[in-house]
Amino acid sequence: MIGNAYDEIRPAMNLRDLRYLLAVTEHEHFGRAAKASGVSQPTLSVQIRKLEDQLGVILFERSSKQAAPTAACLQIIDHAREAVAATEALLASAQSLRDPLAGRFRLGIIPTLAPYLLPLIFAPLREALPALEPEPWEDQTDALLERLRSHQLDAALLATEVDGPDLVSRALFDEPFLAALPPDHPLAARAMVAEADLSQDILVLSDGHCLRDQAMEACGQTTALGGALRASSLPTLMNMVAAGYGTTLIPGLAAGAAQDAGLTLRPLEGKPGRTIRIAWRAHFPRRIAVEAIGDVIAERLSSFARGAAAGAV
């Protein structure tokens, strides 16, 4: 009788509704959260109302433009994240026991790599791992690491090493940087360009992109000297350079896109570059899938890596 009474006053939590709670908290908007969750806004709103009734607290301060988390929401949201993460880990463990190379695999990838690498690897991945269902998620490094640690991603393709004992990574291939110049730039007449010569008018991506820091480090700069202009994407940066606003460094896989944009490319004397890595959680139960994906990417890019080492991209 005590158990029955306890069940009546404390209904079982619905994991789906906890995911909706996390989505609204992240987007602070019911419409955007519904879209990200793959449901209609009325459906999501009704389930959040039911969750509020179950918990006995108001979770969001609603307006036509925003759904701001209340103090109660902020106090319980970590518990919701832990519950969802634990369930995801349970499901992943069960999946790995059945077939770690089958099913959905959420793969993060940085924006300066995604449009150039993904077209090269998806066909080989389908051929080598036909039962695997890769789902790419493009975002900046810090956001990918946060999603990886919160179990929203299974692995991530990065251009930096990871910190902390909870994550591990494996190098896949080296990607050189190239000088990208307007065709009429004085440096375009050279067969090879010194990084220091780019520093006077180099343009970089906006804050948050690891390529920004890598480009400035390669040119020996602590601040960008290209004026107030900043680009939020590599294609925008290349178009700015093509229009004569300055110079920049681009990763080797973007060479084709840079030439299509009308840029002149030259190798750099110091041969700077970056190492592309795949990162995952140290205790991720589907490590076999991570390693298999890494093997396919490394093999697909092996000829590119050899050409980069020889100075030809």
Stockholm file with secondary structure:
# STOCKHOLM 1.0

chainA/1-313         MIGNAYDEIRPAMNLRDLRYLLAVTEHEHFGRAAKASGVSQPTLSVQIRKLEDQLGVILFERSSKQAAPTAACLQIIDHAREAVAATEALLASAQSLRDPLAGRFRLGIIPTLAPYLLPLIFAPLREALPALEPEPWEDQTDALLERLRSHQLDAALLATEVDGPDLVSRALFDEPFLAALPPDHPLAARAMVAEADLSQDILVLSDGHCLRDQAMEACGQTTALGGALRASSLPTLMNMVAAGYGTTLIPGLAAGAAQDAGLTLRPLEGKPGRTIRIAWRAHFPRRIAVEAIGDVIAERLSSFARGAAAGAV
#=GR chainA/1-313 SS CHHHHHHHHSCCCCHHHHHHHHHHHHHSSHHHHHHHHTSCHHHHHHHHHHHHHHHTSCCEEECSSCEEECHHHHHHHHHHHHHHHHHHHHHHHHHHHHCTTSEEEEEEECTTTHHHHHHHHHHHHHHHCTTEEEEEEECCHHHHHHHHHTTSCSEEEESSCCCSTTEEEEEEEEEEEEEEECTTSGGGGSSSBCHHHHTTSBCCBCTTCHHHHHHHHHTTCSSCCSTTCCBSSHHHHHHHHHTTSCBEEEEGGGHHHHHHTTCEEECBTTCCEEEEEEEEETTCTTHHHHHHHHHHHHHHTHHHHHHHHTTCC
#=GC SS_cons         CHHHHHHHHSCCCCHHHHHHHHHHHHHSSHHHHHHHHTSCHHHHHHHHHHHHHHHTSCCEEECSSCEEECHHHHHHHHHHHHHHHHHHHHHHHHHHHHCTTSEEEEEEECTTTHHHHHHHHHHHHHHHCTTEEEEEEECCHHHHHHHHHTTSCSEEEESSCCCSTTEEEEEEEEEEEEEEECTTSGGGGSSSBCHHHHTTSBCCBCTTCHHHHHHHHHTTCSSCCSTTCCBSSHHHHHHHHHTTSCBEEEEGGGHHHHHHTTCEEECBTTCCEEEEEEEEETTCTTHHHHHHHHHHHHHHTHHHHHHHHTTCC
//
